[in-house]
Amino acid sequence: MKILIVLTLFINSAYGDVTLDQLLDKIDNVYRSKSSSSTMIMKIKTPHWERVLEMKVWTKGMEKTFITIISPKKEKGVSTLKKNNEMWNYFPKVNKVIKVPASMMMGSWMGSDFTNDDLVKEHTYRHDFTHKILKKSKSSYTIELLPKKSTVTVWGKIQLVVDALKFIPIKQDFYNEKGTLIRSIMFSKIQKINQTYVPLIMTLKSHNKPGNETTIEYKDLKLDVGVSDGVFRMNNLKKRR
Amino acid sequence: MLLKLAWRNIFRNRTRTRLTVGMMVFGYVLFSFFLALGDGVYDSIIEQFIDANTGEAQVHYKDYLSEPRVYKSIPNYNQIISILILNKNIQSASPRIKGNALGFYQKKTFGVSIVGVDFEKELATTTLGNRVTEGVIPTLKNEIIIGGKVAKILKLSVGDTLVLISSGADGSIANDKFIVTAVINPAEGGADDHKVYMTLSMAQDFYSLGGRVHEIMLRTKGKSSLAKASIRLPPHLTLSSWQQVESDFYRAMQADKKGDAIGRFIIIFLVALGVLNTVLMSILDRTREFGVLKAIGTRPTFLAKLIIVETLLLGLLGTLIGFVISLALNIYFSKNGIVLETAIEYGGFRFEEMKATTKLMVFLSPAFVIIVTSFFVSLIPAFRASKIVPVEAMRS
């Protein structure tokens, strides 16, 4: 009996999980290639107001991100620099760089439904979560991800629907520790860039805040374009653009 | 006949009368003064609260008061104000913007609450001007008054530049620089501690609230209550009395007053006991006399009535004298408060002296207590006297 269990476990990891690992690896890296530059349109909708932000984004690996708002005019030049686990915001009107404290990580980023933590987090689905396939069809998998003990996250469970042929996410559901669905991210407008598929639109719906929705659309997303390290220096934050 | 007899009886034994009336006067004055001082303190607390910030009432957007959000604002506020002012019970209506922000100065950060006001109106209808201890009232758009704690923690003084960051009503980032022109009460705590006062138009820009406000503060004419004002508002706006606006404070005060009621009850009890004692003694003293009256054919009911009327007359006399003394005493202490050695703090305000009130209730309640107790107290000896057997009474 015992041998049988060990055997099935062995077969499981030898077969299913290897391909699942690879798949997750691809999913983890959809937006995180060696480097990227893009223009991002963020639409925020709440029951009380709506607004559209246009920003420029540069990334390098998983560690570095630089974002600066180009419109609306009122917020032009407001920038965010993310380096490893730290994050700074720059407000040109008051010429002030403010480090985002750990306590504010779950706070809204630029008034959207995304949190500061969404920008900072560096964990990968492959390495920091245990995974289990819940449903499998020809073209899509539904995967349950549970954080490992060492993983620092606010989520109790993430349910991932992936396109198994294009290696891209279709939908992500985020649950809290009590198992309540908190938010969902839907991916759409799939395009092929540098031989890989990338969904260019991300729509986030908060289930605990009905009527709230944030949509991010990438415009002219360039992957592996060689972004200079100078972009991610502190003094670039204050540079006039 | 009854009244005349009772009146004469009172003056027959002057010492006895003086003693009884004296006790009643003492009780009246004690109770009245206690009430006047207690109510006086509460009244002055309420007055300070209303004068400082709250006003008699406020207008907000729907449920702003229970769940304040930057976007819950009053549109076309100027039009609403102009309609409100037409009401003959309303003296003034001042628009305000309220919000929170993070304040930055050099390396320090502190959470502040912003109040955007029309300084001209605010100075005319609140005590804001008196509370400013240092500097001048802002005249330019980006000038501010800061609370004591803001100044202390950020180490800000007049002339320094404070950076404020928050988010606007449309979700945008609110950030701007402000110059401190005045500080409120830098040494002491209070309701202004975390406040930053700025001009209304600046606050509207800061929170992206063009042409909108969060609050309209109302002052009523004289001491007319809100109910009398009969204010009609469009359905998306709500009117709240100061008791609703400062509900925490109001509830705390009501609880405090209830605690005070025990003290009042003890005083009523002591006064009643004093009256009972003197009346009972003075009547027991006259057992022989009643025996004689009975012996010459006075009817028991007449005797009982006589005692009751006598005691009531004494009660009226005591009340009258007590009223005159209390009136003088309370008026004096309403003008010259009792200075406290250590100031008491209540709801963020400091009180250095206790002032008495001269409200009608302060004089009516003790009068009621004295007369009612003297009536009930007189029932016992009246009943006993009517049952008295003349021979035994005269022998004692």
Boltz contact constraints between the chains, C-beta under 6 A:
constraints:
  - contact:
      token1: [A, 44]
      token2: [B, 171]
      max_distance: 6.0
  - contact:
      token1: [A, 48]
      token2: [B, 71]
      max_distance: 6.0
  - contact:
      token1: [A, 49]
      token2: [B, 170]
      max_distance: 6.0
  - contact:
      token1: [A, 49]
      token2: [B, 171]
      max_distance: 6.0
  - contact:
      token1: [A, 51]
      token2: [B, 170]
      max_distance: 6.0
  - contact:
      token1: [A, 51]
      token2: [B, 171]
      max_distance: 6.0
  - contact:
      token1: [A, 74]
      token2: [B, 172]
      max_distance: 6.0
  - contact:
      token1: [A, 75]
      token2: [B, 173]
      max_distance: 6.0
  - contact:
      token1: [A, 78]
      token2: [B, 173]
      max_distance: 6.0
  - contact:
      token1: [A, 91]
      token2: [B, 175]
      max_distance: 6.0
  - contact:
      token1: [A, 93]
      token2: [B, 175]
      max_distance: 6.0
  - contact:
      token1: [A, 94]
      token2: [B, 163]
      max_distance: 6.0
  - contact:
      token1: [A, 94]
      token2: [B, 175]
      max_distance: 6.0
  - contact:
      token1: [A, 94]
      token2: [B, 177]
      max_distance: 6.0
  - contact:
      token1: [A, 96]
      token2: [B, 163]
      max_distance: 6.0
  - contact:
      token1: [A, 111]
      token2: [B, 167]
      max_distance: 6.0
  - contact:
      token1: [A, 111]
      token2: [B, 171]
      max_distance: 6.0
